[in-house]
Structure formats: C-alpha cells, structure tokens
Amino acid sequence: MSVNTQTIATLRPGDPVDAVFACTRKQRLLTRSGDPYLALELGDRGGSVKARAFRDADLLAGGFERGDLVRVQGQAELFRDEIQISLRQVAKVELSERDAASFLPVSKRDLDELEGFYEQLAREVYEPGLSALLSGLLADRELRADLRRAPCSLPDAGPGAGRSGSHHAFLGGLLEHSVAVAQMALELCAVHQRLDRDLLLCAALVHDLGKTREYAYGAQITRTEEGRMLGHVELGLRLIAAHAPPSLSAERRVALEHCVLTHHGVGEASASAQRFASPEAVALARLNALDASVKGAFERGLGR
C-alpha cells in the first residue's frame, strides 16, 4: 500500500478524509447518555488531529491498537474552533519501515547541514586520541545513519503526558542537540580558558551517543529492549569502548567517560551516584541541561 498524500496540515472543514495516519492515542469513552464512543488522536509528520467515532465504536476499536498505522475514512469537521475527524471507518494497515517512518516528527533544521556542522566541530578536536575516536565513530556508516535519525527523547503520548525531561523529541533531534551543546562548549571555552577544550568538545559531541541504540521506529518512536533496560548513558559508554583507538590513553578515556557518565548531573536526583571530578564534567552537565530546557520550552509553547 502506498502512503497517502493527504496530510493533517491540509485538512479543512468539510473535507472528505481517506488517508493513513499513526494512531497516537486511543480511548473508549461514554457520551452523557451512556453510549460508548471512540476517541483517537492521529498523527503524521506535520501534526496531530483528534478523531471521534460515535457509531460502532466497540467494533471499530477491535481492529487496531494505539501505535498502529491506521487507514481512516470520514470527514473533517470544525469543533470548538479545532479541526477534528468524524470517523466512519478505521482499520490497521501494514507499511514498510521506511514508509512508516514518514509519519514521525522530524527536525525542522536541514539534517545535511547539521551533519556538516557535526563534522566540522569534530575536526576542531586536535588531541590525537580524542580526534581518532571521533573519526572512528564518524566512519561507522551504520552509527552515522543512526545519529541522523535518533531523537533525544520520546514524543509526548497525548494530553497531560508531557515530561519535564522531554526535548528534541523528533527524528534528527540527537544531531540537533549534540551540535548545539558542542557549539556552546566552544563558546564557554573562550570565556573560561582553563577548561580542557578538546575534552569538553569531544564529550559534547558524544555525550548522548547511546541514544542511537535507545530507540526503535515504526508508527511511533519507542524504546528498544536494551534502551529500556540499560539506558543511553551505558549504551554510549559501550560505543566509546568499541571505537576507542589505541592512541587514546586510558587516562584520557576515563576523563571522557566521566563526562558522559555525569552529563545529567550528580547526586540522588540524577542517574549517576558519582560526584563531578572535573570542571569539564560540570560544564557539560550545565550545557546539556541548558539546551534541553530551552528547546523544551519552545516545544511546549512556553510564553507563546
């Protein structure tokens, strides 16, 4: 089955709807008179829309689950100043992984440009061991493709599902975030010239690398089993170990790994029981939190 060209962004009141969307929320609710109805949230790369089925709600609900791609037929209507779809039919469809990924949110920035910035920043690391590590990581074609694709967190699952740590929750989010943190790291090194520039910049580029192994992609972004059980920090440390060149000394590798291990902060409120052991680790944790918080504020429409 080919992917439709009808998108949520183009829906207008009165439009007939016959299209494939991702089902991101599914609820069986009751009307005031006690009759069941089906309430959905449908999504594509450009946005989301609510949908309702007041007839045959239980029958329709049995044909799909939240997280499935579904073909919906009905009509777009205006309800409380918002477009929603009045459903006649809804059923699960099977698409290829590539087609399914076309329904996921993606960075608004050009990924080729971001990848070019990432490469340029990697070339700014001059210490032979750290530079060789970055070169080896970028030479891994599978890892590089995953770096372009991975988000930094899971998209919200519906109203009220937002998480304070959710940011860059779209394809390409990891690349966008890594570039931003690395750029800020360079600026901070110009202000605090005692910082180990090569260490901080390298750590900024690889601190979230484990997210390339944390997520799986279908009608929705989900966590892999290893992502759920190990987390991206441990997965990132494993990637560094797998690509560490002989020229990277044990001392410098430990310094880098410490930055990665503590980039969410230290203490009881973080995932790490460690204490900061270097100014570079402190700097990375603060820069990571700054970019995540600012981006998250924009994504939640704070003050807009």
N, C-alpha and C positions, 0 to 999 in steps of 0.2 A: 504494500500500500504506500503510495507517495504522500509526502507531507503536504498539508493544505497550505494555501496562500492566504486564507482569511485569518486575520490576527485580531487580538483583543483590542489593540490600539485603534483599529479601523472600524470597530463596531459602532453603529449609530442606532438610535431608537427606531424600531420598525423593521430593521434588517432581518431577513431570514438567516439562520445560523446552521451551517452544516460543516463542521470542522473538527480537527483533532487538537485537544489540549491536555495538559497534565492536570490530574486531579490532586490538588494540594490540601484539601480539607473535605471531609465527608461527615455529615451528621444526619441522624434521623430525629426530627423534631415533631412537635404537635401543634396544630392550629388551636385557636381559642375554643373551637368547638370539639377539640379532642381528636381530630383526624390527623393521621401521620402525613408528613411531607419530607422531602429530601432536600437538604441544604448543602450545596457544594461551593468550593472555591476552586476555580480553574485558572491555570496559568500558562503563559508562554514566555518567550524571551523578553517581550516588551511590557509585560504587566500581568495583572490578575483581574478576575471578574467573578462576581457571585452568580450562582445559578440555583434555580428552585424548580422542583417537580412536585406538583400537588396531586397528580393522578398517578396511580400505580407506583407509589413511592417504594413500597417494600419489594415489589417485583423488579424494579429498575436497580435498586440498591444491591441486589444479589448478583449483578453481572460484573462488578468491578470493586476495587478497593482503593483507598487513599494511596497515592504514589503510583497509580497506573496511568498510562496514557489512555484517554477515552475519546471516542467519537461522539460528539453531541449534536443533536438536531433540535431546533426550537426557534425562538425569536428573541431578538434583543429588545428590551423594554426599559423605560425610564422609571425608576422607583426611588423616591426621596432624593432626587437630583443625581442619582448614580445609575449607570448602565448595569443591568443585570439580564441574565438569560432565563426565559421561561422555557423549561425543557419538555420535549415530547419523548425523546429517546436519548439514552446514554448507554454506551457499552464499551468494554475494554477492547483495545486494538494492540497489535504487536508490530513494533517497528524495529529497525536495526539500531544498534547502539549509536551510530553516527546520527541517524535521524532523530532519535530520542534526545540526544544532546542539544539539538536545535531548539528545544523548549526550555532550556536552562538559562537563567540570567547570566549576562556576560559583562565584563568591564566596558565602560564607555570609552576608555582610552584605547588607542591602537596598540595591539599586542606586539606587532613587529617593532614598533618604536620603543615600547617598554623593554623588549628583549635586547634591543640595541643599547639602551641605557644600562641595562644589567651587565652586558659585556664590557661596556666602556668603564663602568665602575670597577669591575673585576680587574681590568688592566691597570687600575690605579693602585693595586696592591703589589708592592715591589719586592717584599721579602720572598726569597726563592721558595721556601717550603710552603707558605700560605698561597703564593701565586700558583705553584704547581697543583695544589689541591683544587683551587678554583678552575684551573684549566682542565683538570681531570673530570670534574663534575660537569663542566660545560661540554666536554667531549662525549659524554654519555648521552646518546641520542634519545633513548627512552626517558631518561630522567629529565632531559631538557624539554621534551614534549609535555611531560607531566608538570613541569614548572610553569609552562604557559597555561595549562588547563586548570590547575588546582585553585580552589578558593581558600580563604583564611578561616572560614567558619561556615556552619550550616545556615542556609536561609531560614527565616522565621517560618514556623509551621502554620501560622494563622494568627488571628487577632489575640492579643494577650500572650503570645508565645515568644516575644522578644527576650533576648538575653543580654545582660549588661556587657558581656564579652563578645557579642556578635559584631563583626565588622568585615568588610570586603567579602561579603557572602555571595560571591558570584564567580563564574569562570574567569580566570586571569587575576583574581584578587590577590593571590600569593605573590605573583610577579609585581603587581602594582604596589603592594605593601612593602616588599623587600627593597624595591628601588627607592621608595620614599624614605625608609629608615636609613638606607645607605647614604642617600643624599644629605640627610640631616646629620649623619655621623661625620661626614666630611666637614660640614659647616661647624660642628661642635669642636672638631679637632683644630680648626683655625682659631677658635676662641680659647680653648684650653690646650695649649701646645705641648703640655707634658703628657697628654694621652698618647698611647701607643696606636698610631694612626693605622698601620697595616692590620693590627689585631682587631681593632674596633670595626674597621671597614669590612674585613673578611667575615667577622661574626655577624654583622648586619646583613650581609648577603646570604648567609647560610642558616641564620637562627631558626627559621621556620621551615627548613627544607624537608623535615619529616612529614609535612602536610601533603607532599606529593605521594605519600603512601597511606595517608589517613582517610582518603575519600574515594567513593565509588560513584559512578554516574549512570543514571537511567532517566526516568521521567522526573526524578528528583535527585538531588545530591544527598548521599547517605554516607555513613562511616563504614569503612572496611572492618573486618574482624580484627586485624592487627591494629588498626587505628583505635577501635573501641577498647581493646584490651591493653595496649601498650602506650598509646598516646603519641603525639607528634614529636615531643622532645626526645623520647627514647628512640624513635624511628630516625630522627635526624642525626643523633649520635652514631647510630649504626651506619648511616650513609657516609658520614665523615670517616668512620673507621674503614669502610670498604674502599674509599677513594683516597685515603691518606697516602701520599708519596713518600719514598724513602728520605727525601730531603727535608721532610717536616719532622723536626726533632720531637722527642717525647714531651719535653718541657713546653714547647710551643703548642703542641696538640692539646695538652691538658689545659693550657690557658684558654684556648679557643673553646674547648668542650665546656669549661666552666661558664663561659659567657652564654653558651647555648642553654646549658642546664638551668641557669638562673634568670633567663630573659623575661620570665613572668614575675620576677621579684623573689623575695626570700621570706621565710617565716611561715607561720601557721596558715596564713591566708593564701599561700601560693602552693604550687605543685612540688616545690623543692624545699627540703629541710636544711639546705645549705645556707651559709652566710656569704655575702659578697666578699670575694677575695681580691678584687682588683677594681680600679677606677673604671676600666673598660666595661666590666660586667654591670656596674652601676649605670653607666651611660647607656648601654644597650637596653637595659630594662626600662629606663625612663623614656628613651626614644621610641621603643616599641609601644609602650603604653600611650604615649602622646599621639602617635599616628593612628593607632587603633581607636582612641577616644574621639579624636577629631573626625575621622572618617565615619565612625559610628553615629556621631551627632548629625552629620549631614544625611546619612542614610535614614535616620529616624525623623528627619524633618525638624530638628530642634530649632525653635525660634523662627520657623518659616510659616 
